């Protein structure tokens, strides 16, 4: 790990002032469960770390309202996953957090940091590989001809085929979440679906956050679909593993079983958090059965491009989505 200067932010505006003073060399530190790993690997080299944990009292709350659920960006994953109101009214959120990482990491990791976690691509995380456009723009993508079993099949380009690794993001994009930030131009609200760049055209730039901009809170609108929601995650082992394919599903069913509304986020298969709007369109206005779920899954994976080791992923993702849809249908709410 390279030497760095440690600073502490006592409030959000103060932390941002430090962050924007030298944004290219400054990083915010919350749980540190991704940042410190990447610093030890020499992938990230911030000269200044701004500790934002003193902001937790103001920016770490869990606030259910009639309008929706507001979560502080410094709320810990474990606390949100265990919250009774979240488990009852937004189960897909609780499940996506409970199925992520290990218990120790969930106790440390913040929601804001979790959303900004970076790919698990070995060629990105191992600096002995020179060809990585995320680390060294213009150097190439070693994964294209390398071991790419965990890599994306949607949203990729010849510049990068890395997959987004997070779970919570799929729930947030399915539920039309919003991100509240504070930056050099003040506060703003960003639809979560627009936070990450959707394609690997500029792998070295992953989000629309401005230099020094800090995520302060997340908001999920209330709706008739949030209670009938679930998260299904398929991985190599049952704990502490990243998704090979995952599906966040929220359903609003009529008394006749017809789909009035549906929200779908898919993980493990896309360069960025992915809202499967084509699959949603297939389902709205028709009864949900296995055939309808299969047709939606086919629409969701249209255009998938594989690279050898990950040839299995489109079929796995289709089956995962069918399972999640039927599981949500059977929920008692």
C-alpha positions in Angstrom: 0.0 0.0 0.0 1.3 3.4 -0.9 1.5 6.3 1.6 -1.5 8.5 1.9 -2.8 11.4 4.0 -5.7 10.8 6.4 -8.3 13.5 6.8 -11.6 13.4 8.7 -14.9 15.0 7.5 -17.0 16.3 10.4 -19.9 17.2 8.2 -20.9 16.6 4.6 -20.1 20.1 3.3 -16.7 19.9 5.0 -15.9 16.4 3.6 -16.9 17.6 0.1 -14.6 20.7 0.4 -11.7 18.4 1.1 -12.8 16.1 -1.7 -13.0 18.8 -4.4 -9.7 20.4 -3.4 -7.8 17.6 -5.2 -10.5 15.3 -6.6 -8.2 13.2 -8.8 -6.2 12.0 -5.8 -8.8 11.9 -3.1 -11.2 9.1 -2.0 -13.9 8.9 0.6 -13.6 6.2 3.2 -16.6 4.6 4.9 -16.5 0.9 5.5 -13.5 0.6 3.3 -14.3 -3.0 2.4 -13.6 -2.4 -1.3 -11.3 0.7 -1.2 -8.7 -0.7 1.2 -8.5 -4.0 -0.8 -7.9 -2.2 -4.0 -5.3 0.1 -2.3 -3.4 -3.0 -1.0 -3.5 -4.4 -4.5 -2.1 -1.1 -5.9 -5.1 -0.8 -8.2 -6.3 2.4 -6.5 -3.8 5.0 -5.4 -5.5 7.9 -3.6 -3.1 10.4 -2.0 -5.8 11.5 0.5 -8.4 9.5 2.3 -11.4 11.5 3.7 -13.0 9.5 6.6 -16.7 10.2 6.4 -17.7 7.9 9.3 -18.3 10.9 11.6 -21.3 11.7 9.2 -23.1 8.5 10.1 -25.4 9.9 12.8 -26.9 12.3 10.2 -26.4 10.2 7.0 -26.9 6.6 8.3 -30.6 6.4 9.1 -33.4 4.1 7.9 -36.5 6.3 7.4 -39.8 4.7 6.1 -42.4 7.2 5.1 -45.7 7.1 3.2 -43.8 8.3 0.2 -41.2 5.6 0.3 -38.0 4.5 2.0 -35.1 6.8 2.6 -31.8 5.3 3.5 -28.7 7.2 4.6 -25.7 6.4 2.4 -23.7 5.5 5.6 -26.3 3.0 6.8 -24.6 -0.4 7.2 -25.7 -3.2 5.0 -26.4 -5.5 8.0 -28.6 -3.0 9.7 -30.8 -2.4 6.7 -31.0 -6.1 5.9 -32.2 -6.8 9.5 -34.7 -3.9 9.7 -38.2 -5.3 10.3 -39.9 -2.6 8.2 -37.6 -3.1 5.3 -38.0 -6.9 5.4 -41.8 -6.5 5.4 -42.4 -3.7 2.9 -39.2 -3.9 0.7 -38.1 -7.6 1.0 -36.1 -7.4 -2.2 -33.9 -4.8 -0.6 -33.4 -6.8 2.6 -32.7 -10.0 0.7 -30.2 -8.4 -1.8 -28.2 -7.1 1.2 -28.4 -10.3 3.3 -27.1 -12.4 0.4 -24.1 -10.1 -0.2 -20.6 -10.7 1.1 -20.0 -12.1 4.6 -21.6 -11.2 7.9 -18.4 -9.3 8.9 -18.3 -7.3 5.7 -22.0 -6.5 5.9 -21.4 -5.1 9.4 -18.8 -2.7 8.0 -19.9 -1.9 4.5 -22.0 1.2 3.8 -24.8 1.4 1.3 -23.2 4.2 -0.7 -19.9 2.4 -0.9 -21.6 -0.9 -1.8 -23.2 0.8 -4.9 -19.8 2.1 -6.0 -17.9 -1.2 -5.6 -15.8 -2.1 -8.6 -15.6 -5.2 -10.7 -14.1 -8.5 -9.5 -12.4 -9.0 -12.9 -9.0 -10.6 -12.2 -7.3 -8.6 -14.9 -8.4 -5.4 -13.3 -7.4 -6.4 -9.8 -4.0 -7.9 -10.7 -1.6 -5.1 -11.9 0.8 -7.7 -13.4 -1.7 -7.7 -16.3 -1.0 -4.6 -18.3 -4.0 -4.9 -20.6 -6.9 -3.4 -18.7 -8.7 -0.4 -20.0 -10.2 0.3 -16.6 -6.8 0.7 -15.0 -4.9 1.9 -18.1 -7.1 3.4 -20.8 -6.1 2.3 -24.2 -4.1 -0.7 -23.0 -6.7 -3.3 -24.1 -8.8 -5.9 -22.4 -7.1 -9.1 -21.3 -10.4 -10.8 -20.4 -11.5 -10.9 -24.1 -9.1 -13.8 -24.8 -8.5 -14.8 -21.2 -10.4 -16.5 -18.4 -13.8 -14.8 -18.6 -16.2 -17.2 -16.8 -17.6 -14.5 -14.4 -17.7 -11.7 -17.0 -20.7 -9.9 -18.5 -22.7 -10.8 -21.6 -24.7 -7.6 -21.9 -23.5 -4.0 -22.1 -20.0 -5.0 -23.1 -17.7 -3.7 -25.9 -14.3 -4.7 -27.2 -12.9 -2.3 -24.6 -14.2 -4.1 -21.5 -16.4 -7.2 -20.7 -16.3 -6.8 -16.9 -19.5 -7.4 -15.0 -20.9 -5.2 -12.2 -20.6 -7.2 -9.0 -23.2 -5.8 -6.6 -26.5 -7.1 -5.4 -28.2 -4.2 -3.7 -27.9 -2.2 -7.0 -30.2 -4.6 -8.8 -33.0 -4.1 -6.2 -32.5 -0.3 -6.3 -32.7 -0.2 -10.1 -35.8 -2.4 -10.1 -37.6 -0.2 -7.6 -36.8 3.1 -9.4 -34.5 4.2 -6.7 -32.8 7.7 -6.5 -29.4 8.8 -5.3 -29.0 12.0 -3.3 -25.6 13.6 -3.6 -23.6 16.7 -2.5 -20.9 18.0 -4.7 -19.1 21.1 -5.9 -22.4 22.5 -7.4 -24.5 21.7 -4.3 -27.1 19.0 -3.8 -28.7 17.0 -6.6 -30.8 13.9 -7.0 -29.9 11.3 -9.7 -32.2 8.5 -10.8 -30.2 5.4 -9.9 -30.7 4.0 -13.4 -28.5 6.9 -14.6 -25.8 6.7 -12.0 -23.6 4.1 -13.8 -22.7 4.4 -17.4 -24.7 1.6 -19.1 -22.0 0.4 -21.6 -18.3 -0.2 -21.5 -17.5 2.6 -23.9 -15.2 4.4 -21.4 -14.3 1.7 -18.9 -12.1 4.1 -16.9 -15.2 6.2 -16.1 -17.9 4.2 -14.4 -20.4 6.7 -13.0 -21.8 10.2 -13.7 -20.6 11.4 -10.3 -18.6 14.6 -10.5 -15.1 14.9 -9.0 -15.5 15.2 -5.3 -19.2 14.4 -5.3 -20.5 12.5 -2.3 -23.5 10.2 -2.1 -25.5 11.2 1.0 -28.8 9.2 0.8 -30.9 6.8 -1.3 -34.6 7.0 -1.8 -37.0 4.2 -2.9 -40.6 5.3 -3.8 -43.4 3.3 -2.2 -45.7 1.4 -4.5 -48.0 -1.6 -4.7 -45.2 -3.8 -6.1 -42.7 -3.4 -3.3 -44.1 -6.0 -0.9 -44.3 -8.7 -3.5 -40.6 -8.6 -4.2 -37.7 -11.0 -4.0 -34.1 -11.5 -4.9 -32.7 -14.7 -6.3 -28.9 -15.1 -6.4 -27.1 -18.0 -8.1 -23.4 -18.4 -7.3 -20.7 -21.0 -7.0 -21.2 -21.4 -3.2 -23.9 -20.4 -0.8 -22.1 -17.7 1.0 -19.5 -15.0 0.4 -19.5 -15.3 -3.4 -20.5 -13.0 -6.2 -23.5 -13.6 -8.4 -23.0 -15.6 -11.6 -26.7 -14.6 -12.3 -29.2 -12.8 -10.1 -32.7 -11.4 -10.4 -34.5 -8.7 -8.4 -38.2 -8.9 -9.0 -41.1 -6.8 -7.8 -44.7 -7.7 -8.8 -48.1 -6.1 -8.6 -50.7 -8.7 -9.4 -54.4 -8.2 -9.9 -56.9 -10.5 -8.1 -57.2 -12.5 -11.4 -53.4 -13.1 -11.4 -52.8 -10.7 -14.3 -49.6 -8.6 -14.0 -50.5 -5.0 -13.4 -46.9 -4.0 -13.0 -43.5 -5.6 -12.8 -40.0 -4.4 -12.1 -36.9 -6.5 -12.9 -33.2 -5.9 -12.2 -30.7 -8.5 -13.3 -27.2 -9.0 -11.9 -24.0 -10.9 -12.7 -24.5 -10.6 -16.5 -24.2 -6.9 -17.3 -21.5 -4.3 -17.4 -23.6 -2.1 -15.1 -26.7 -2.5 -12.9 -29.4 -3.6 -15.4 -33.1 -2.9 -15.6 -34.7 -5.5 -17.9 -37.4 -3.3 -19.4 -38.0 -5.5 -22.4 -38.9 -8.4 -20.1 -41.2 -6.2 -18.1 -43.1 -5.2 -21.3 -43.6 -8.9 -22.1 -45.3 -9.5 -18.8 -47.6 -6.5 -18.2 -51.2 -7.2 -18.8 -51.0 -11.0 -19.0 -51.3 -13.8 -16.5 -48.0 -14.9 -15.0 -47.2 -18.5 -15.6 -44.0 -20.4 -16.5 -44.5 -19.8 -20.2 -44.9 -16.0 -19.7 -41.9 -16.0 -17.4 -39.9 -17.8 -20.0 -40.8 -15.4 -22.7 -39.8 -12.5 -20.5 -36.5 -14.1 -19.7 -35.8 -14.6 -23.4 -36.5 -10.9 -24.0 -34.2 -9.9 -21.1 -31.2 -11.8 -22.6 -31.7 -10.7 -26.2 -28.5 -9.5 -27.7 -26.3 -11.3 -25.2 -22.7 -11.8 -26.4 -20.5 -14.5 -24.8 -16.7 -15.0 -24.9 -16.1 -18.7 -24.4 -15.9 -19.4 -20.6 -19.1 -17.5 -20.0 -21.2 -19.2 -22.7 -23.4 -20.7 -19.9 -24.5 -17.3 -18.6 -27.5 -16.4 -20.8 -29.2 -19.7 -20.1 -28.4 -19.5 -16.4 -29.7 -15.9 -16.3 -33.0 -16.9 -18.0 -33.6 -19.7 -15.6 -32.8 -17.4 -12.6 -35.3 -14.8 -13.8 -38.0 -17.5 -14.3 -37.4 -18.8 -10.8 -37.5 -15.3 -9.3 -40.8 -14.4 -11.1 -42.6 -17.5 -9.9 -41.2 -17.2 -6.4 -42.5 -13.6 -6.2 -45.9 -14.8 -7.6 -46.2 -17.3 -4.7 -45.5 -14.8 -2.0 -48.2 -14.2 0.6 -48.5 -10.5 1.3 
